[in-house]
Every structure is written in C-alpha cells, then in structure tokens.
Amino acid sequence: MDCVFSLTKFERMTIINLLYKTKGDSMSTIKDVALLANVSVTTVSRVLNRRGYISEEVRRKVEEAMEQLDYYPNQIARSLQKSQSYIIGLIVLDSNNAFFSELTKYIELFANEKNYKILLCNSNNQPKKEESYINMLKQNQVDGIIMCSHSIDIEAYTKINLPVISFDRVISNQIPYVASNNHQGGVVATEHLIGQGCKCLLHICGSMDIDVLPNKRTEGFIEVCKSNDIHFKVIESGHHNLIFDKTLMFIQESILPIIKEFDGVFCSSDLLAYALYTSVTSIGIKVPEELKIIGFDNDSFIRMLREPKLTTIAQPIKSISKLLTNKLISLIENRDSAIDDDIVDIKLIKGDTT
Amino acid sequence: MDCVFSLTKFERMTIINLLYKTKGDSMSTIKDVALLANVSVTTVSRVLNRRGYISEEVRRKVEEAMEQLDYYPNQIARSLQKSQSYIIGLIVLDSNNAFFSELTKYIELFANEKNYKILLCNSNNQPKKEESYINMLKQNQVDGIIMCSHSIDIEAYTKINLPVISFDRVISNQIPYVASNNHQGGVVATEHLIGQGCKCLLHICGSMDIDVLPNKRTEGFIEVCKSNDIHFKVIESGHHNLIFDKTLMFIQESILPIIKEFDGVFCSSDLLAYALYTSVTSIGIKVPEELKIIGFDNDSFIRMLREPKLTTIAQPIKSISKLLTNKLISLIENRDSAIDDDIVDIKLIKGDTT
C-alpha cells in the first residue's frame, strides 16, 4: 500500500541526501549542531529521536546548539528515513461533546508524552464523513488510528492496513479495543434504582442499529429487571443524542407523554439524563421523590454541574485515553506483538437524583 | 528554512518518481486510475487536488476508479511536489474547556471543507509546552498555525516563519488577528448592570500579565463605571480560570469574603460567572434580587445549562472559527496577499441572573 516502504535502501538514501542538501549558508545541518555542541552526529540523532541513554547535560547542550542554529530537522525527511510520521489519526463523533472533548484532551496529552501528534477528525456520526476521513488518514501516512466513531460497517475498518485501536466496538481479532465494562454498568445502575425502591423502570439508550459495546448496558438492564421481576421498557433515542437541543426535543416528544408510568429511568448518557431531568422538573415532577434518574459517563459537563448533582455511572475517561494511546503506540512500534483488549471498571457516583 | 523548497526541479522529479515507483502488481498508479475511468491523468490530478472545473459525472467516475483500484496517492510525495502538507497546527489553551472545545470543532469543520487537516495541540497555558509545540509544528511542516494560546512573549511568534493567525492577541503587523469586540463587550455588560439598577460593581477578569485583547473588557468596564460615577473594583483571577474546581476555590477564597460590598458582578468568562453563581446562592444570597451576575462567552456549557439561564455577552464562536480558518488558508495559498484583522460583534444575551 505505502510506496515509501517499497524503496531500496539506496533509493531512500538518495532522497534523504537530496532533502538534507544545504542551501548555501542559510540552513544549518545536523553536522553543524554536532560541531557546536561538541558531540557526535549519532548523539544529536539520539536526542532528536529520543532513543538510547543521553545524560541531561548532553541533551541540554544539543538542544541549546539546535536553538542557537535555528535547526529544525525536516520531519518529512525523517519520516521517510524511519517510515514513520509520528502522527496518530483520532476520529471522534463530536469533539465538542463533553465526553469526547475530554477523551481528545487526554489522548493528545498522552500522545505528546511519547512524541506523537494528533490529527483530529470529527465524523459527526456521518458514515460518508467517517469513510472520507479514513481515506484521508491513509493518504497522510499517519502511523495509526484511534477509532472512537462507529457509523460504518466493520469491513471498511479491516481494510485499513494500518495499526488501529477501537474504543467501544469489537471490530476484528486484529483490532484491539478498549471499553468500559458496559454490561456491569447496566447491572449496577439498574440494581441501584431497584435498591432505591423503584418498581417500574424505563431505559433510554442510543441506537441499537450498530453492534457497539455500549449496547451491553441495555443487556445488563434487561437481565436485572427480569431476574427481579420488575416491569420495564427500553426506548432508543437514535443517533442524535450528542446534541443537547435535539436530545431535549426527543425527550419532550417521546418520553414526557409516557413518563408517569415509571418511577425510575436509567439513561445511557449524562446528556440524556440531564435533558430528562430538566424536562420532568419543568412540568412539576419531583426528582428523586416521584422519579429517580441515573445517567452514564460522569462527563466533564456533569462534574461541573451543581444543580442537580446527577447520580451516574462513571467511565474512567483518563484511563481509557491512556490505554487507547499507549496500546496504539505499542502496535505502531512493535507491529508483531499481540495486544490484548481492555475492559475497564465503572463506578457508581451517587448524586441527588436517586 | 525548509530544505524541500531548495531542491531543483530535477531533484524533485527524481524523488517523486522514486516515491511513485510501483511495487509489482500490488499498487495502483494515477495512470491506472485514468485508464479505468477513461479520462486523462490531468483530470485525475484535478479531482485529487480539487482544482479547476470538474463535472459531477467525471468526479464520480474518477472516485469510483480510485475506490476500485484501492488507490491512495501518497500524501508525502504530494506534499513534496506541492511543497504543502495541507496540515494546519492549532494551539489552544485546553481543548476540553467549553469555549475552546467548540472553537476546535468548528475550525476542524471549516478546514476539512477546504481539504486541510488539524494537528491539535493543548498548551495548558504552560509557556514551555507552547514553545515546544511551535517547534514541533515547524518540524512537521505544517502549512500554518492558528494560535489560540498566548503564554509566551511576542518575539517567539515573530520568529515562526510560517503563516500564522492569532486569536485574541495583537502579535505584529505581519500576523493578522481575529477577536471579538472585547471593549464593546465590557461596555455593554457594564451598562446593562447599571441599567438594572446596580450601584456598586465588581469585575472579575483573568490575568492582566500578558497583553491580550480580552483585557479590553476590563478597560470598557472601567470607562463606563467612571463616566457613570459608579463605585467599582477589579480583581484578577489569575491563569487558572479554565478549570472549574480551581475557579470555584478562587471564588470561595477571594470573592465571597467581600461580595456583600457589591450588587453587580461582570465576570470575564461564563465559567467564572457560574462558579460565582453557585457559590453565592449556596450561602443564601439571592440572584438577581441581591446580586446581579453577567458572564462572557455564551459557551456550549452555558447554552446547555437550564438552571440558571445566565445573562452573558455572546462571542460568535462559529464566525470566529470560520474567519481564523479561512484567513489562514488565504495566507498559505497566497502568501503575498495582505490579510486584514477582524473584530467581530458581540451580543448581550439576557438571562435570569440580572
């Protein structure tokens, strides 16, 4: 697929020599840096590539020399040399959504610690946009992709031919995934509502069209309801549950007319839970006295919110981000190694809405 | 600076030919695509580069042929050919903050429309991190930088030697900026508080250490207070006003002890205003009866928030993002053209806190 990888060593060296060709006096070379810092070219190269042991003093000397000479190695030439761009593609549904915004922030932070950069792509849950991003990322020779958007069929991902790691979806044996223990989340949320005295439960989830791991929240909910002989109902909110205004409209049109049949609701996101809370309290239903509400995510919006303190199932967003980033980098740097999937623990956060 | 630019045409062609060299039957070339789509190589190239007029039918034929042949032009080779990477570096303070998260989302959206990608960098307002990002972006041959973080001295930016556009800061004549009319925002907010009957005003701003355009909000506040003979005070919240918990701590330690001296507060961000609102209502102060509060930004957090509906000065985040992106792309594609600065209008959003 990647024609750079198919060049012979001689051809590569030809390119690199051409790229590193100096332009009169106006550009510094790695040799100038080595000369000024009084170290070998190999040492400068080690500092640049963050490989091998380098003492703090030597690193400082080299960095000072680079700064003095205004030397910046041409990353395009370096990526040809190493067949690596040190760029990771990150595809999220919507980087302005509180959950994905925090995931993006931490992935960027952990990638930066290992000298990788993030190319950010918002799919807005549109299959066409997601596909065109995947093609774009291949063209730009990213080293790998973190997929946090799942609007297209599995086949498209298996054809990617680059290291890929997935959040919240099982794609294939070759593509490791990271997810919260969604099933356990559904179980804990439902048991909590029953423990607080609920007899009639509603579960509002996203769309079940695509087989993603958050669907297991619904499975956990149904299992617990059945084993406790609880009357229950499941309603899908569809794909638009990332945008608050649309979520609010959905709640008002589809949930308010039937809400009085229930005394407890498990929402599959905090956004749904907050939209439900504001809608029911505005028509005089008392939370938690008449209706108990539990969300999912413990996202940065809900953590900032003071009224109400929402009861929710917390996903460990920072740990998820770290696992996604570090596992992808392992795949990139050591392509043959087997990378396990990871299922991380969730936690009940008791607020004032149950 | 950029050694790729110093190559002769012959040297460039050598590299491109090497890069485009096919690897047996396993890789398709642009010629294969042209043959299959029954068009010229020039036409395929036009479709790839989105240049010149191409009918929908021809575009479709070419795209289908590309898909059939699994053809992805090597972007590294294309960037050598065109001396462009089609990557824009975006440095923000914190991509999880509601304001910057929305700015990032829209910049990515508008860049994508013009075939550019976003390399996302979070400075976390740390000068060292911001500097290392600027160096990293130079190494990675981005085509330009959108600077939305301003923790370092102006000199560092003027040395960048790439197209740069700045949000909220005047850097130099060579670097255009986009900003809201911050002065007008300060004036409108203060006049609104006085119009609602306030006699003693407090203004909580960020840090005045660095000369950025939002400082003009404070100038507007002071001017209106003076011309209306209003008793006033200005307090700086420092650099930590992007993180809610720290903002809350600052409000409780530095503002609550003196809050009873005032009947109106103009906060320079919605985050400050929300932290103030929750802190004062928790000690029994009635808003807006005893204390009126106005914020700044109308960020996505505040727009979602139902309790309270905060009175605030709205910055047009979508327009700002579009201006920043389109102006930078103009600078990149037409380096000699003069790009004007842009100051966009703010708007008072009347909520329940005044």
HADDOCK unambig.tbl for C-alpha pairs under 7 A between the chains (distance, minus, plus):
assign (segid A and resid 1 and name CA) (segid B and resid 27 and name CA) 6.09 0.50 0.50
assign (segid A and resid 3 and name CA) (segid B and resid 19 and name CA) 6.06 0.50 0.50
assign (segid A and resid 3 and name CA) (segid B and resid 20 and name CA) 6.56 0.50 0.50
assign (segid A and resid 3 and name CA) (segid B and resid 21 and name CA) 6.98 0.50 0.50
assign (segid A and resid 3 and name CA) (segid B and resid 22 and name CA) 6.95 0.50 0.50
assign (segid A and resid 4 and name CA) (segid B and resid 19 and name CA) 5.82 0.50 0.50
assign (segid A and resid 6 and name CA) (segid B and resid 23 and name CA) 6.46 0.50 0.50
assign (segid A and resid 15 and name CA) (segid B and resid 15 and name CA) 5.92 0.50 0.50
assign (segid A and resid 19 and name CA) (segid B and resid 3 and name CA) 6.09 0.50 0.50
assign (segid A and resid 19 and name CA) (segid B and resid 4 and name CA) 5.82 0.50 0.50
assign (segid A and resid 20 and name CA) (segid B and resid 3 and name CA) 6.58 0.50 0.50
assign (segid A and resid 22 and name CA) (segid B and resid 3 and name CA) 6.96 0.50 0.50
assign (segid A and resid 23 and name CA) (segid B and resid 6 and name CA) 6.35 0.50 0.50
assign (segid A and resid 27 and name CA) (segid B and resid 1 and name CA) 6.07 0.50 0.50
assign (segid A and resid 72 and name CA) (segid B and resid 139 and name CA) 5.73 0.50 0.50
assign (segid A and resid 73 and name CA) (segid B and resid 139 and name CA) 6.06 0.50 0.50
assign (segid A and resid 74 and name CA) (segid B and resid 139 and name CA) 5.60 0.50 0.50
assign (segid A and resid 75 and name CA) (segid B and resid 139 and name CA) 5.10 0.50 0.50
assign (segid A and resid 75 and name CA) (segid B and resid 140 and name CA) 5.05 0.50 0.50
assign (segid A and resid 75 and name CA) (segid B and resid 141 and name CA) 6.92 0.50 0.50
assign (segid A and resid 76 and name CA) (segid B and resid 140 and name CA) 6.85 0.50 0.50
assign (segid A and resid 95 and name CA) (segid B and resid 101 and name CA) 6.66 0.50 0.50
assign (segid A and resid 95 and name CA) (segid B and resid 105 and name CA) 5.79 0.50 0.50
assign (segid A and resid 96 and name CA) (segid B and resid 101 and name CA) 5.04 0.50 0.50
assign (segid A and resid 96 and name CA) (segid B and resid 102 and name CA) 5.23 0.50 0.50
assign (segid A and resid 96 and name CA) (segid B and resid 105 and name CA) 5.93 0.50 0.50
assign (segid A and resid 101 and name CA) (segid B and resid 95 and name CA) 6.66 0.50 0.50
assign (segid A and resid 101 and name CA) (segid B and resid 96 and name CA) 5.04 0.50 0.50
assign (segid A and resid 101 and name CA) (segid B and resid 101 and name CA) 6.45 0.50 0.50
assign (segid A and resid 102 and name CA) (segid B and resid 96 and name CA) 5.24 0.50 0.50
assign (segid A and resid 105 and name CA) (segid B and resid 95 and name CA) 5.81 0.50 0.50
assign (segid A and resid 105 and name CA) (segid B and resid 96 and name CA) 5.95 0.50 0.50
assign (segid A and resid 117 and name CA) (segid B and resid 119 and name CA) 6.85 0.50 0.50
assign (segid A and resid 118 and name CA) (segid B and resid 119 and name CA) 5.59 0.50 0.50
assign (segid A and resid 118 and name CA) (segid B and resid 120 and name CA) 5.83 0.50 0.50
assign (segid A and resid 119 and name CA) (segid B and resid 117 and name CA) 6.83 0.50 0.50
assign (segid A and resid 119 and name CA) (segid B and resid 118 and name CA) 5.59 0.50 0.50
assign (segid A and resid 119 and name CA) (segid B and resid 119 and name CA) 4.62 0.50 0.50
assign (segid A and resid 119 and name CA) (segid B and resid 120 and name CA) 6.41 0.50 0.50
assign (segid A and resid 120 and name CA) (segid B and resid 118 and name CA) 5.82 0.50 0.50
assign (segid A and resid 120 and name CA) (segid B and resid 119 and name CA) 6.40 0.50 0.50
assign (segid A and resid 120 and name CA) (segid B and resid 120 and name CA) 6.49 0.50 0.50
assign (segid A and resid 139 and name CA) (segid B and resid 72 and name CA) 5.81 0.50 0.50
assign (segid A and resid 139 and name CA) (segid B and resid 73 and name CA) 6.04 0.50 0.50
assign (segid A and resid 139 and name CA) (segid B and resid 74 and name CA) 5.43 0.50 0.50
assign (segid A and resid 139 and name CA) (segid B and resid 75 and name CA) 4.97 0.50 0.50
assign (segid A and resid 140 and name CA) (segid B and resid 75 and name CA) 5.00 0.50 0.50
assign (segid A and resid 140 and name CA) (segid B and resid 76 and name CA) 6.73 0.50 0.50
assign (segid A and resid 141 and name CA) (segid B and resid 75 and name CA) 6.95 0.50 0.50
assign (segid A and resid 244 and name CA) (segid B and resid 304 and name CA) 6.60 0.50 0.50
assign (segid A and resid 278 and name CA) (segid B and resid 306 and name CA) 6.97 0.50 0.50
assign (segid A and resid 301 and name CA) (segid B and resid 301 and name CA) 6.89 0.50 0.50
assign (segid A and resid 304 and name CA) (segid B and resid 244 and name CA) 6.62 0.50 0.50
assign (segid A and resid 306 and name CA) (segid B and resid 278 and name CA) 6.96 0.50 0.50
